[in-house]
Amino acid sequence: MELLKKYNKALTAHLEETVVVKEPIQLYEPIKYILNLGGKRIRPVLTLLTADFFGGGSQKAMNAALALELFHNFSLIHDDIMDNAPLRRGEQTVHEKWDVNTGILSGDSMLILAYQLFENYEPLLFQELAQLFSKTAIEVCEGQQYDVDFETRDDVSIPEYIQMINFKTAVLVGAAMKMGAIVAEAPETSKNHVYEFGRNLGIAFQLQDDYLDAFGNPENFGKQVGGDIISNKKTFLYLTALEQGSPEDAQTLRHLFSVNPRDASEKVKTVTSIFETSGAAQATILEIERYTNKANSVLKELDLSEEKKVKLKEFGSYLMNRTT
């Protein structure tokens, strides 16, 4: 979307000015490395867009947006360590390029740098932004812990999974939009509604990510396709396949998600085949659409022009149909 490119360009310029490599090089170079890998930067871009839409101006929201980008990438560094992931955005992960200790320490520094950025706001705005940031950050950590716990549990339910991705992914999208509204000093009801819009889009976004992990093109996706299967993650695809598939397929899935073969390619091939034949792949596509529609239903409550609501709806469609 052209609208997003404009905000992404401005954010990148601010990032280059604000986050610099200095001594000790080993601490700051990995931070610059993961930030320069780019990515879609959906969360900070949403902060800038929302601030503009509510009349506050994107420039005023720039530090809040960058704080979210730093936090998001901090969480990715640590997630990649926990998942032993080799690739991030098509390049080596930080712990692979350097080492695990460097990844942990550079990630920790990014979290602190994120908090520092809020210090640029006047006291009342700082307090509201920091409170939302702290609440969201702890929810993301809770979501990550649930994700780890689910790997060794055999009784994970679909509602539990949705709650996990709500914390791990969706609340950060909601917070990104609410921060834009906070900086623009929008009415409280608008802040809450735009948060719900973002949160529901965030759930759709993560479900799409899960789908692409199994069925995406590795050249487009930028991560190891089948990584969730290799890590035995109980995704919506997996849980739905257990519910909808044959008893034989369910037994095969449970067995494959209890082992870690040296050559995982056959495991990935078998599991993705079951995802398709059981109807889990199609059910995931429908669930993505359902949460996108839930987000769009919130738009009528927002005190914005119809033109801006249409742009937000178009953004949701863009997320739902992405291939990367």
Summary of the structure (lengths in Angstrom):
residues: 324
radius of gyration: 19.7
end to end distance: 13.8
largest distance: 61.1
contacts: 1113
relative contact order: 0.11
helix: 77%
strand: 1%
